[in-house]
């Protein structure tokens, strides 16, 4: 992403698309989309002559990495409201979601904010509001951005920032995704456990033990697997809630590493999330 493209993309994200509601989103095409055809069209469009970008040293470049579910907290966004256009962003979110996301983010209650259906939109909107603060305080970071990425729902914020989606379209996609994952997590009690400080062999063995434990509880086809590789010696384990809770207790008792069970239950990644019809 060049300096010029980064600026234009961010401006577009706050344009007409920010004011559109869910009812204004375009309907799906009347016929099935030929993905191969779309890819050919995109490739053909990119084959035209392009101006060669000057190579810059790494110290003059920036990358934005957007957070995912689990980073929500009651009061989030409070310090961002004084920056330009942030209240406009939350007003647009209310139109898309049908409820006051700003009120929920600022005052909770925590149990409501931690629900997948609510916290994913909250993290998405707060992330883009934080970009507005960054743009106001350190515009060079935005101007020198060469890439954007995100953890899970953070990928949608990265797409909006990059100009691949308008704000309202990205938020509506997050809304549908979050509601489907909420329904799937309620159908079968499940959870996710972040574990730090274990070599890969220990993760594999722990998951095997967990599945055997679930079988003793009468659970058919138990699920316990490594869902996310966050960084060296840190993994997210996903599966049935009974075993996730037991595994957390074991890690704390043994002192083999640190673990954290998110307040919001639900295996949002791995085999259990496929019940929502979503590849995560």
ABEGO torsion letter per residue (X at the ends): XBAAAAAAAAAAAABAAAABBAAABBBBBABBBBAAAAAAAAAAAAABBBBBBBBBBAAABBBBBBBBBGABBBGBGAAAAABBGAAAAAAAAAAAAGBBAAAAAAAOBAAAAABAAAAAAAAAAAAAAAAAAAAAABAAAAAABABBBBBEAAAAAAAAAAGABBAAAAAAAAAAAAAAAAAAAAABBBBBBBBBGBBAAAAAAAAAAAAAAAAAAGBBGBBBBBABBABBGBBBBBEBAAAAAAAAAAAAAAGAEBBBBBABBEBABEAAAAAAGBBX
